[in-house]
Amino acid sequence: MGEALRLEALGIGALKEVSLLLAPGEVLCLSGASGSGKSRLLRAIADLEPHEGEAWLGDTARSSLPAHQWRARVMLVPAESHWWAERVGEHLATPPSEADLAALGFDAGVLGWEVARLSSGEKQRLALLRAVAVLNERPAEAAALLLDEPTANLDEAMTRAVEAWLSERLGERGWPTIWVAHDPGQVARVAGRHWHIEGNRLVEKEPRAWT
């Protein structure tokens, strides 16, 4: 199973002294006003921006690994995903299963699609599939997921489908996950804990009573 994700006095921008412990497989939802620092905090955890403090995955400190090795284990799925090749399949070292594709509203033909034809919602779903596939390529290594509004461009039905698919993967692999979300309903459905950014600190909220 997975390992815990631990933040020790992490600081970036206005946020200071962020200390959290996520158990294996735990989902923590993060909310806050626009510009409050949600995305920057995820980027700091993934070592994509200079920051204060330390992050740990199990017994492994972020500072003990080269940045690219840490990012391969602590996987950030940004709100706007990055694509570098012409076709979808070129971004996946191992073709996904038909079941995974179907769960996210695709069939095998999507691997031949040009990235340029993808809608924002299709890119979000495929970016999630890609991230999970990368982590699955190294099943013996501890890993964590950082999700920046992963269903922001999806309708209600597809949002629920993505939530169910992700929850099953997280339960199977035990990946601790920080999930940026604004919808109280989604927070109630997926979060074990919910933290809200207020000024320069995080305040814990009750996931199922948040409004």
C-alpha positions, 0 to 999 in steps of 0.5 A: 500500500501507499505511504503518508504525505507530510508537509512541514512548515511549508511556505509560499507567497502569503501562505506560511507554516503549512503543516499537514499529514495525509494518511495513505489513500486519504483525500484532503480537499483544499478550497479558497478564494481566487488568488489565495494560493491554492495552485501555488501551494500544490506547485510548492509541494511538487517542487515546481516553485521556490518555497520554505519548509519540507515535504515528505513521502513516507521516509523520503524527504523532497530535498533528498531527491532530484526534482524530476524524481520527486515530481514522478512520485508526487504527481501534479495534475494542473488545471491546464494540462500540458501536451507536447506531441501531436496525438493523444497516444504519444503521451501514454507509454502504456495503452490504458485499459478499455475499462479505464477509457470507458469510465472516463467517456472514451474508447480506444480510438481516442489514442489516435486523436490529435491533441488540437481537437480536444476540448478542455474537458477531454484534456482534463480527463485524459490528463488524469488518465495520463497521471495515473498511468505514470504512477502505475508504471512504478507500482513498488514506489510510494506516490501521491497525487495533487489535483488542481480542480480536476473536474472544473470543465466537466458536466455533472454526470461526467464529474460524478464518473471521474470522482468514482474512477479516481476514488477507486484508483486511490483506494486500490493504490493508497495514494494520499491526495490533495484535491483543490475543489470549490463545489461543496457537493464535491467536497462532501463526496470525495474528501476525508478532510477539508481545509480552506485558505483564509489569509496566510493560513489553512483552517480546517472545515467539516467536509459535509457541512461546508457552505 
